């Protein structure tokens, strides 16, 4: 996937997510193997609520099993 498009997708509704996702993209994405890059692209498709739950180690509600 094009790097500029990924950079845009890293822009989220919260500063915390922006910083986490952008940091990975800037420091590790290009060095990652294709499988890890694909997982990152899939991660970017998740809703902000789900990403925050994942990054803060919170449980997701049963009605939102995106992971």
mmCIF file of the N, C-alpha and C atoms, coordinates in Angstrom:
data_MODEL
# 
_entry.id   MODEL 
# 
loop_
_atom_site.group_PDB 
_atom_site.id 
_atom_site.type_symbol 
_atom_site.label_atom_id 
_atom_site.label_alt_id 
_atom_site.label_comp_id 
_atom_site.label_asym_id 
_atom_site.label_entity_id 
_atom_site.label_seq_id 
_atom_site.pdbx_PDB_ins_code 
_atom_site.Cartn_x 
_atom_site.Cartn_y 
_atom_site.Cartn_z 
_atom_site.occupancy 
_atom_site.B_iso_or_equiv 
_atom_site.pdbx_formal_charge 
_atom_site.auth_seq_id 
_atom_site.auth_comp_id 
_atom_site.auth_asym_id 
_atom_site.auth_atom_id 
_atom_site.pdbx_PDB_model_num 
ATOM 1   N N  . UNK A 1 1  ? 0.842   -1.176  0.000  1.00 0.00 ? 1  UNK A N  1 
ATOM 2   C CA . UNK A 1 1  ? 0.000   0.000   0.000  1.00 0.00 ? 1  UNK A CA 1 
ATOM 3   C C  . UNK A 1 1  ? 0.889   1.243   0.000  1.00 0.00 ? 1  UNK A C  1 
ATOM 4   N N  . UNK A 1 2  ? 0.432   2.274   -0.648 1.00 0.00 ? 2  UNK A N  1 
ATOM 5   C CA . UNK A 1 2  ? 1.178   3.518   -0.763 1.00 0.00 ? 2  UNK A CA 1 
ATOM 6   C C  . UNK A 1 2  ? 1.384   4.161   0.612  1.00 0.00 ? 2  UNK A C  1 
ATOM 7   N N  . UNK A 1 3  ? 2.605   4.589   0.872  1.00 0.00 ? 3  UNK A N  1 
ATOM 8   C CA . UNK A 1 3  ? 2.968   5.150   2.175  1.00 0.00 ? 3  UNK A CA 1 
ATOM 9   C C  . UNK A 1 3  ? 2.152   6.402   2.520  1.00 0.00 ? 3  UNK A C  1 
ATOM 10  N N  . UNK A 1 4  ? 1.906   7.257   1.550  1.00 0.00 ? 4  UNK A N  1 
ATOM 11  C CA . UNK A 1 4  ? 1.125   8.476   1.806  1.00 0.00 ? 4  UNK A CA 1 
ATOM 12  C C  . UNK A 1 4  ? -0.296  8.132   2.242  1.00 0.00 ? 4  UNK A C  1 
ATOM 13  N N  . UNK A 1 5  ? -0.869  7.100   1.642  1.00 0.00 ? 5  UNK A N  1 
ATOM 14  C CA . UNK A 1 5  ? -2.222  6.671   2.021  1.00 0.00 ? 5  UNK A CA 1 
ATOM 15  C C  . UNK A 1 5  ? -2.220  6.114   3.445  1.00 0.00 ? 5  UNK A C  1 
ATOM 16  N N  . UNK A 1 6  ? -1.202  5.343   3.781  1.00 0.00 ? 6  UNK A N  1 
ATOM 17  C CA . UNK A 1 6  ? -1.096  4.813   5.141  1.00 0.00 ? 6  UNK A CA 1 
ATOM 18  C C  . UNK A 1 6  ? -0.944  5.945   6.152  1.00 0.00 ? 6  UNK A C  1 
ATOM 19  N N  . UNK A 1 7  ? -0.146  6.934   5.797  1.00 0.00 ? 7  UNK A N  1 
ATOM 20  C CA . UNK A 1 7  ? 0.061   8.077   6.695  1.00 0.00 ? 7  UNK A CA 1 
ATOM 21  C C  . UNK A 1 7  ? -1.277  8.765   6.969  1.00 0.00 ? 7  UNK A C  1 
ATOM 22  N N  . UNK A 1 8  ? -2.086  8.914   5.943  1.00 0.00 ? 8  UNK A N  1 
ATOM 23  C CA . UNK A 1 8  ? -3.398  9.531   6.104  1.00 0.00 ? 8  UNK A CA 1 
ATOM 24  C C  . UNK A 1 8  ? -4.291  8.660   6.993  1.00 0.00 ? 8  UNK A C  1 
ATOM 25  N N  . UNK A 1 9  ? -4.240  7.348   6.817  1.00 0.00 ? 9  UNK A N  1 
ATOM 26  C CA . UNK A 1 9  ? -5.070  6.445   7.613  1.00 0.00 ? 9  UNK A CA 1 
ATOM 27  C C  . UNK A 1 9  ? -4.628  6.398   9.076  1.00 0.00 ? 9  UNK A C  1 
ATOM 28  N N  . UNK A 1 10 ? -3.404  6.793   9.359  1.00 0.00 ? 10 UNK A N  1 
ATOM 29  C CA . UNK A 1 10 ? -2.926  6.854   10.745 1.00 0.00 ? 10 UNK A CA 1 
ATOM 30  C C  . UNK A 1 10 ? -3.518  8.043   11.492 1.00 0.00 ? 10 UNK A C  1 
ATOM 31  N N  . UNK A 1 11 ? -4.094  8.983   10.774 1.00 0.00 ? 11 UNK A N  1 
ATOM 32  C CA . UNK A 1 11 ? -4.742  10.138  11.404 1.00 0.00 ? 11 UNK A CA 1 
ATOM 33  C C  . UNK A 1 11 ? -6.090  9.682   11.942 1.00 0.00 ? 11 UNK A C  1 
ATOM 34  N N  . UNK A 1 12 ? -6.236  9.733   13.251 1.00 0.00 ? 12 UNK A N  1 
ATOM 35  C CA . UNK A 1 12 ? -7.438  9.210   13.890 1.00 0.00 ? 12 UNK A CA 1 
ATOM 36  C C  . UNK A 1 12 ? -8.156  10.302  14.664 1.00 0.00 ? 12 UNK A C  1 
ATOM 37  N N  . UNK A 1 13 ? -9.144  9.898   15.430 1.00 0.00 ? 13 UNK A N  1 
ATOM 38  C CA . UNK A 1 13 ? -9.928  10.843  16.213 1.00 0.00 ? 13 UNK A CA 1 
ATOM 39  C C  . UNK A 1 13 ? -9.309  11.217  17.541 1.00 0.00 ? 13 UNK A C  1 
ATOM 40  N N  . UNK A 1 14 ? -8.204  10.590  17.890 1.00 0.00 ? 14 UNK A N  1 
ATOM 41  C CA . UNK A 1 14 ? -7.560  10.923  19.166 1.00 0.00 ? 14 UNK A CA 1 
ATOM 42  C C  . UNK A 1 14 ? -6.057  11.086  18.956 1.00 0.00 ? 14 UNK A C  1 
ATOM 43  N N  . UNK A 1 15 ? -5.498  11.999  19.695 1.00 0.00 ? 15 UNK A N  1 
ATOM 44  C CA . UNK A 1 15 ? -4.064  12.265  19.595 1.00 0.00 ? 15 UNK A CA 1 
ATOM 45  C C  . UNK A 1 15 ? -3.250  11.030  19.959 1.00 0.00 ? 15 UNK A C  1 
ATOM 46  N N  . UNK A 1 16 ? -3.709  10.273  20.956 1.00 0.00 ? 16 UNK A N  1 
ATOM 47  C CA . UNK A 1 16 ? -2.982  9.080   21.390 1.00 0.00 ? 16 UNK A CA 1 
ATOM 48  C C  . UNK A 1 16 ? -2.835  8.081   20.247 1.00 0.00 ? 16 UNK A C  1 
ATOM 49  N N  . UNK A 1 17 ? -3.926  7.832   19.531 1.00 0.00 ? 17 UNK A N  1 
ATOM 50  C CA . UNK A 1 17 ? -3.856  6.904   18.400 1.00 0.00 ? 17 UNK A CA 1 
ATOM 51  C C  . UNK A 1 17 ? -2.992  7.473   17.281 1.00 0.00 ? 17 UNK A C  1 
ATOM 52  N N  . UNK A 1 18 ? -3.138  8.755   17.008 1.00 0.00 ? 18 UNK A N  1 
ATOM 53  C CA . UNK A 1 18 ? -2.297  9.387   15.981 1.00 0.00 ? 18 UNK A CA 1 
ATOM 54  C C  . UNK A 1 18 ? -0.823  9.141   16.274 1.00 0.00 ? 18 UNK A C  1 
ATOM 55  N N  . UNK A 1 19 ? -0.432  9.384   17.507 1.00 0.00 ? 19 UNK A N  1 
ATOM 56  C CA . UNK A 1 19 ? 0.978   9.254   17.883 1.00 0.00 ? 19 UNK A CA 1 
ATOM 57  C C  . UNK A 1 19 ? 1.463   7.811   17.802 1.00 0.00 ? 19 UNK A C  1 
ATOM 58  N N  . UNK A 1 20 ? 0.680   6.881   18.312 1.00 0.00 ? 20 UNK A N  1 
ATOM 59  C CA . UNK A 1 20 ? 1.085   5.467   18.285 1.00 0.00 ? 20 UNK A CA 1 
ATOM 60  C C  . UNK A 1 20 ? 1.219   4.939   16.859 1.00 0.00 ? 20 UNK A C  1 
ATOM 61  N N  . UNK A 1 21 ? 0.201   5.170   16.057 1.00 0.00 ? 21 UNK A N  1 
ATOM 62  C CA . UNK A 1 21 ? 0.198   4.631   14.698 1.00 0.00 ? 21 UNK A CA 1 
ATOM 63  C C  . UNK A 1 21 ? 1.255   5.305   13.826 1.00 0.00 ? 21 UNK A C  1 
ATOM 64  N N  . UNK A 1 22 ? 1.373   6.611   13.939 1.00 0.00 ? 22 UNK A N  1 
ATOM 65  C CA . UNK A 1 22 ? 2.356   7.338   13.142 1.00 0.00 ? 22 UNK A CA 1 
ATOM 66  C C  . UNK A 1 22 ? 3.780   6.938   13.521 1.00 0.00 ? 22 UNK A C  1 
ATOM 67  N N  . UNK A 1 23 ? 4.013   6.725   14.806 1.00 0.00 ? 23 UNK A N  1 
ATOM 68  C CA . UNK A 1 23 ? 5.350   6.314   15.257 1.00 0.00 ? 23 UNK A CA 1 
ATOM 69  C C  . UNK A 1 23 ? 5.744   4.971   14.627 1.00 0.00 ? 23 UNK A C  1 
ATOM 70  N N  . UNK A 1 24 ? 4.821   4.012   14.639 1.00 0.00 ? 24 UNK A N  1 
ATOM 71  C CA . UNK A 1 24 ? 5.123   2.717   14.019 1.00 0.00 ? 24 UNK A CA 1 
ATOM 72  C C  . UNK A 1 24 ? 5.395   2.896   12.525 1.00 0.00 ? 24 UNK A C  1 
ATOM 73  N N  . UNK A 1 25 ? 4.549   3.660   11.865 1.00 0.00 ? 25 UNK A N  1 
ATOM 74  C CA . UNK A 1 25 ? 4.726   3.867   10.430 1.00 0.00 ? 25 UNK A CA 1 
ATOM 75  C C  . UNK A 1 25 ? 6.083   4.501   10.126 1.00 0.00 ? 25 UNK A C  1 
ATOM 76  N N  . UNK A 1 26 ? 6.468   5.479   10.915 1.00 0.00 ? 26 UNK A N  1 
ATOM 77  C CA . UNK A 1 26 ? 7.730   6.194   10.680 1.00 0.00 ? 26 UNK A CA 1 
ATOM 78  C C  . UNK A 1 26 ? 8.971   5.384   11.041 1.00 0.00 ? 26 UNK A C  1 
ATOM 79  N N  . UNK A 1 27 ? 8.858   4.512   12.036 1.00 0.00 ? 27 UNK A N  1 
ATOM 80  C CA . UNK A 1 27 ? 10.070  3.851   12.539 1.00 0.00 ? 27 UNK A CA 1 
ATOM 81  C C  . UNK A 1 27 ? 10.202  2.379   12.195 1.00 0.00 ? 27 UNK A C  1 
ATOM 82  N N  . UNK A 1 28 ? 9.107   1.693   11.900 1.00 0.00 ? 28 UNK A N  1 
ATOM 83  C CA . UNK A 1 28 ? 9.214   0.241   11.753 1.00 0.00 ? 28 UNK A CA 1 
ATOM 84  C C  . UNK A 1 28 ? 8.522   -0.344  10.526 1.00 0.00 ? 28 UNK A C  1 
ATOM 85  N N  . UNK A 1 29 ? 7.566   0.348   9.962  1.00 0.00 ? 29 UNK A N  1 
ATOM 86  C CA . UNK A 1 29 ? 6.765   -0.243  8.888  1.00 0.00 ? 29 UNK A CA 1 
ATOM 87  C C  . UNK A 1 29 ? 7.610   -0.688  7.697  1.00 0.00 ? 29 UNK A C  1 
ATOM 88  N N  . UNK A 1 30 ? 8.481   0.164   7.220  1.00 0.00 ? 30 UNK A N  1 
ATOM 89  C CA . UNK A 1 30 ? 9.265   -0.177  6.025  1.00 0.00 ? 30 UNK A CA 1 
ATOM 90  C C  . UNK A 1 30 ? 10.233  -1.331  6.259  1.00 0.00 ? 30 UNK A C  1 
ATOM 91  N N  . UNK A 1 31 ? 10.650  -1.547  7.500  1.00 0.00 ? 31 UNK A N  1 
ATOM 92  C CA . UNK A 1 31 ? 11.556  -2.646  7.819  1.00 0.00 ? 31 UNK A CA 1 
ATOM 93  C C  . UNK A 1 31 ? 10.805  -3.944  8.133  1.00 0.00 ? 31 UNK A C  1 
ATOM 94  N N  . UNK A 1 32 ? 9.512   -3.844  8.330  1.00 0.00 ? 32 UNK A N  1 
ATOM 95  C CA . UNK A 1 32 ? 8.714   -5.023  8.686  1.00 0.00 ? 32 UNK A CA 1 
ATOM 96  C C  . UNK A 1 32 ? 8.574   -5.949  7.481  1.00 0.00 ? 32 UNK A C  1 
ATOM 97  N N  . UNK A 1 33 ? 8.373   -7.235  7.780  1.00 0.00 ? 33 UNK A N  1 
ATOM 98  C CA . UNK A 1 33 ? 8.149   -8.187  6.694  1.00 0.00 ? 33 UNK A CA 1 
ATOM 99  C C  . UNK A 1 33 ? 6.736   -7.987  6.136  1.00 0.00 ? 33 UNK A C  1 
ATOM 100 N N  . UNK A 1 34 ? 6.457   -8.517  4.954  1.00 0.00 ? 34 UNK A N  1 
ATOM 101 C CA . UNK A 1 34 ? 5.150   -8.299  4.320  1.00 0.00 ? 34 UNK A CA 1 
ATOM 102 C C  . UNK A 1 34 ? 3.956   -8.742  5.180  1.00 0.00 ? 34 UNK A C  1 
ATOM 103 N N  . UNK A 1 35 ? 4.118   -9.806  5.946  1.00 0.00 ? 35 UNK A N  1 
ATOM 104 C CA . UNK A 1 35 ? 3.022   -10.270 6.804  1.00 0.00 ? 35 UNK A CA 1 
ATOM 105 C C  . UNK A 1 35 ? 2.698   -9.238  7.886  1.00 0.00 ? 35 UNK A C  1 
ATOM 106 N N  . UNK A 1 36 ? 3.727   -8.695  8.506  1.00 0.00 ? 36 UNK A N  1 
ATOM 107 C CA . UNK A 1 36 ? 3.509   -7.678  9.544  1.00 0.00 ? 36 UNK A CA 1 
ATOM 108 C C  . UNK A 1 36 ? 2.934   -6.400  8.936  1.00 0.00 ? 36 UNK A C  1 
ATOM 109 N N  . UNK A 1 37 ? 3.388   -6.039  7.758  1.00 0.00 ? 37 UNK A N  1 
ATOM 110 C CA . UNK A 1 37 ? 2.830   -4.868  7.087  1.00 0.00 ? 37 UNK A CA 1 
ATOM 111 C C  . UNK A 1 37 ? 1.344   -5.070  6.804  1.00 0.00 ? 37 UNK A C  1 
ATOM 112 N N  . UNK A 1 38 ? 0.978   -6.266  6.379  1.00 0.00 ? 38 UNK A N  1 
ATOM 113 C CA . UNK A 1 38 ? -0.433  -6.567  6.110  1.00 0.00 ? 38 UNK A CA 1 
ATOM 114 C C  . UNK A 1 38 ? -1.262  -6.491  7.388  1.00 0.00 ? 38 UNK A C  1 
ATOM 115 N N  . UNK A 1 39 ? -0.698  -6.952  8.508  1.00 0.00 ? 39 UNK A N  1 
ATOM 116 C CA . UNK A 1 39 ? -1.419  -6.861  9.789  1.00 0.00 ? 39 UNK A CA 1 
ATOM 117 C C  . UNK A 1 39 ? -1.616  -5.404  10.193 1.00 0.00 ? 39 UNK A C  1 
ATOM 118 N N  . UNK A 1 40 ? -0.624  -4.570  9.945  1.00 0.00 ? 40 UNK A N  1 
ATOM 119 C CA . UNK A 1 40 ? -0.756  -3.150  10.267 1.00 0.00 ? 40 UNK A CA 1 
ATOM 120 C C  . UNK A 1 40 ? -1.846  -2.512  9.413  1.00 0.00 ? 40 UNK A C  1 
ATOM 121 N N  . UNK A 1 41 ? -1.875  -2.828  8.140  1.00 0.00 ? 41 UNK A N  1 
ATOM 122 C CA . UNK A 1 41 ? -2.913  -2.298  7.251  1.00 0.00 ? 41 UNK A CA 1 
ATOM 123 C C  . UNK A 1 41 ? -4.292  -2.744  7.742  1.00 0.00 ? 41 UNK A C  1 
ATOM 124 N N  . UNK A 1 42 ? -4.422  -3.994  8.162  1.00 0.00 ? 42 UNK A N  1 
ATOM 125 C CA . UNK A 1 42 ? -5.696  -4.490  8.700  1.00 0.00 ? 42 UNK A CA 1 
ATOM 126 C C  . UNK A 1 42 ? -6.055  -3.761  9.993  1.00 0.00 ? 42 UNK A C  1 
ATOM 127 N N  . UNK A 1 43 ? -5.069  -3.501  10.825 1.00 0.00 ? 43 UNK A N  1 
ATOM 128 C CA . UNK A 1 43 ? -5.285  -2.778  12.078 1.00 0.00 ? 43 UNK A CA 1 
ATOM 129 C C  . UNK A 1 43 ? -5.866  -1.391  11.804 1.00 0.00 ? 43 UNK A C  1 
ATOM 130 N N  . UNK A 1 44 ? -5.406  -0.757  10.752 1.00 0.00 ? 44 UNK A N  1 
ATOM 131 C CA . UNK A 1 44 ? -5.889  0.582   10.417 1.00 0.00 ? 44 UNK A CA 1 
ATOM 132 C C  . UNK A 1 44 ? -7.358  0.591   10.007 1.00 0.00 ? 44 UNK A C  1 
ATOM 133 N N  . UNK A 1 45 ? -7.906  -0.567  9.688  1.00 0.00 ? 45 UNK A N  1 
ATOM 134 C CA . UNK A 1 45 ? -9.313  -0.646  9.301  1.00 0.00 ? 45 UNK A CA 1 
ATOM 135 C C  . UNK A 1 45 ? -10.245 -0.691  10.507 1.00 0.00 ? 45 UNK A C  1 
ATOM 136 N N  . UNK A 1 46 ? -9.694  -0.919  11.690 1.00 0.00 ? 46 UNK A N  1 
ATOM 137 C CA . UNK A 1 46 ? -10.510 -1.006  12.898 1.00 0.00 ? 46 UNK A CA 1 
ATOM 138 C C  . UNK A 1 46 ? -10.974 0.378   13.342 1.00 0.00 ? 46 UNK A C  1 
ATOM 139 N N  . UNK A 1 47 ? -12.090 0.393   14.049 1.00 0.00 ? 47 UNK A N  1 
ATOM 140 C CA . UNK A 1 47 ? -12.615 1.648   14.589 1.00 0.00 ? 47 UNK A CA 1 
ATOM 141 C C  . UNK A 1 47 ? -11.727 2.132   15.732 1.00 0.00 ? 47 UNK A C  1 
ATOM 142 N N  . UNK A 1 48 ? -11.747 3.425   15.956 1.00 0.00 ? 48 UNK A N  1 
ATOM 143 C CA . UNK A 1 48 ? -10.924 4.024   17.007 1.00 0.00 ? 48 UNK A CA 1 
ATOM 144 C C  . UNK A 1 48 ? -11.205 3.405   18.372 1.00 0.00 ? 48 UNK A C  1 
ATOM 145 N N  . UNK A 1 49 ? -12.477 3.159   18.669 1.00 0.00 ? 49 UNK A N  1 
ATOM 146 C CA . UNK A 1 49 ? -12.856 2.563   19.957 1.00 0.00 ? 49 UNK A CA 1 
ATOM 147 C C  . UNK A 1 49 ? -12.158 1.221   20.175 1.00 0.00 ? 49 UNK A C  1 
ATOM 148 N N  . UNK A 1 50 ? -12.089 0.432   19.137 1.00 0.00 ? 50 UNK A N  1 
ATOM 149 C CA . UNK A 1 50 ? -11.456 -0.885  19.223 1.00 0.00 ? 50 UNK A CA 1 
ATOM 150 C C  . UNK A 1 50 ? -9.947  -0.734  19.384 1.00 0.00 ? 50 UNK A C  1 
ATOM 151 N N  . UNK A 1 51 ? -9.349  0.155   18.616 1.00 0.00 ? 51 UNK A N  1 
ATOM 152 C CA . UNK A 1 51 ? -7.907  0.378   18.730 1.00 0.00 ? 51 UNK A CA 1 
ATOM 153 C C  . UNK A 1 51 ? -7.523  0.852   20.127 1.00 0.00 ? 51 UNK A C  1 
ATOM 154 N N  . UNK A 1 52 ? -8.288  1.773   20.678 1.00 0.00 ? 52 UNK A N  1 
ATOM 155 C CA . UNK A 1 52 ? -7.999  2.247   22.034 1.00 0.00 ? 52 UNK A CA 1 
ATOM 156 C C  . UNK A 1 52 ? -8.094  1.110   23.042 1.00 0.00 ? 52 UNK A C  1 
ATOM 157 N N  . UNK A 1 53 ? -9.093  0.254   22.880 1.00 0.00 ? 53 UNK A N  1 
ATOM 158 C CA . UNK A 1 53 ? -9.244  -0.890  23.783 1.00 0.00 ? 53 UNK A CA 1 
ATOM 159 C C  . UNK A 1 53 ? -8.046  -1.825  23.669 1.00 0.00 ? 53 UNK A C  1 
ATOM 160 N N  . UNK A 1 54 ? -7.591  -2.060  22.471 1.00 0.00 ? 54 UNK A N  1 
ATOM 161 C CA . UNK A 1 54 ? -6.436  -2.936  22.258 1.00 0.00 ? 54 UNK A CA 1 
ATOM 162 C C  . UNK A 1 54 ? -5.182  -2.332  22.889 1.00 0.00 ? 54 UNK A C  1 
ATOM 163 N N  . UNK A 1 55 ? -4.922  -1.069  22.609 1.00 0.00 ? 55 UNK A N  1 
ATOM 164 C CA . UNK A 1 55 ? -3.699  -0.430  23.096 1.00 0.00 ? 55 UNK A CA 1 
ATOM 165 C C  . UNK A 1 55 ? -3.695  -0.190  24.596 1.00 0.00 ? 55 UNK A C  1 
ATOM 166 N N  . UNK A 1 56 ? -4.873  -0.134  25.208 1.00 0.00 ? 56 UNK A N  1 
ATOM 167 C CA . UNK A 1 56 ? -4.946  0.077   26.658 1.00 0.00 ? 56 UNK A CA 1 
ATOM 168 C C  . UNK A 1 56 ? -5.270  -1.211  27.397 1.00 0.00 ? 56 UNK A C  1 
ATOM 169 N N  . UNK A 1 57 ? -5.296  -2.328  26.667 1.00 0.00 ? 57 UNK A N  1 
ATOM 170 C CA . UNK A 1 57 ? -5.513  -3.649  27.248 1.00 0.00 ? 57 UNK A CA 1 
ATOM 171 C C  . UNK A 1 57 ? -6.864  -3.766  27.955 1.00 0.00 ? 57 UNK A C  1 
ATOM 172 N N  . UNK A 1 58 ? -7.881  -3.138  27.380 1.00 0.00 ? 58 UNK A N  1 
ATOM 173 C CA . UNK A 1 58 ? -9.234  -3.230  27.919 1.00 0.00 ? 58 UNK A CA 1 
ATOM 174 C C  . UNK A 1 58 ? -9.989  -4.313  27.182 1.00 0.00 ? 58 UNK A C  1 
ATOM 175 N N  . UNK A 1 59 ? -10.983 -4.840  27.836 1.00 0.00 ? 59 UNK A N  1 
ATOM 176 C CA . UNK A 1 59 ? -11.832 -5.848  27.198 1.00 0.00 ? 59 UNK A CA 1 
ATOM 177 C C  . UNK A 1 59 ? -12.821 -5.166  26.262 1.00 0.00 ? 59 UNK A C  1 
ATOM 178 N N  . UNK A 1 60 ? -13.097 -5.841  25.164 1.00 0.00 ? 60 UNK A N  1 
ATOM 179 C CA . UNK A 1 60 ? -14.116 -5.359  24.245 1.00 0.00 ? 60 UNK A CA 1 
ATOM 180 C C  . UNK A 1 60 ? -15.455 -5.926  24.668 1.00 0.00 ? 60 UNK A C  1 
ATOM 181 N N  . UNK A 1 61 ? -16.509 -5.194  24.413 1.00 0.00 ? 61 UNK A N  1 
ATOM 182 C CA . UNK A 1 61 ? -17.833 -5.710  24.742 1.00 0.00 ? 61 UNK A CA 1 
ATOM 183 C C  . UNK A 1 61 ? -18.184 -6.843  23.782 1.00 0.00 ? 61 UNK A C  1 
ATOM 184 N N  . UNK A 1 62 ? -19.070 -7.705  24.209 1.00 0.00 ? 62 UNK A N  1 
ATOM 185 C CA . UNK A 1 62 ? -19.444 -8.870  23.405 1.00 0.00 ? 62 UNK A CA 1 
ATOM 186 C C  . UNK A 1 62 ? -20.091 -8.465  22.086 1.00 0.00 ? 62 UNK A C  1 
ATOM 187 N N  . UNK A 1 63 ? -20.700 -7.292  22.031 1.00 0.00 ? 63 UNK A N  1 
ATOM 188 C CA . UNK A 1 63 ? -21.353 -6.857  20.801 1.00 0.00 ? 63 UNK A CA 1 
ATOM 189 C C  . UNK A 1 63 ? -20.393 -6.155  19.832 1.00 0.00 ? 63 UNK A C  1 
ATOM 190 N N  . UNK A 1 64 ? -19.114 -6.121  20.167 1.00 0.00 ? 64 UNK A N  1 
ATOM 191 C CA . UNK A 1 64 ? -18.124 -5.492  19.302 1.00 0.00 ? 64 UNK A CA 1 
ATOM 192 C C  . UNK A 1 64 ? -16.871 -6.369  19.198 1.00 0.00 ? 64 UNK A C  1 
ATOM 193 N N  . UNK A 1 65 ? -17.007 -7.582  18.698 1.00 0.00 ? 65 UNK A N  1 
ATOM 194 C CA . UNK A 1 65 ? -15.866 -8.524  18.649 1.00 0.00 ? 65 UNK A CA 1 
ATOM 195 C C  . UNK A 1 65 ? -15.021 -8.379  17.387 1.00 0.00 ? 65 UNK A C  1 
ATOM 196 N N  . UNK A 1 66 ? -14.488 -7.198  17.124 1.00 0.00 ? 66 UNK A N  1 
ATOM 197 C CA . UNK A 1 66 ? -13.726 -6.984  15.897 1.00 0.00 ? 66 UNK A CA 1 
ATOM 198 C C  . UNK A 1 66 ? -12.351 -7.620  15.931 1.00 0.00 ? 66 UNK A C  1 
ATOM 199 N N  . UNK A 1 67 ? -11.885 -8.004  17.108 1.00 0.00 ? 67 UNK A N  1 
ATOM 200 C CA . UNK A 1 67 ? -10.562 -8.638  17.182 1.00 0.00 ? 67 UNK A CA 1 
ATOM 201 C C  . UNK A 1 67 ? -10.677 -10.065 17.628 1.00 0.00 ? 67 UNK A C  1 
# 
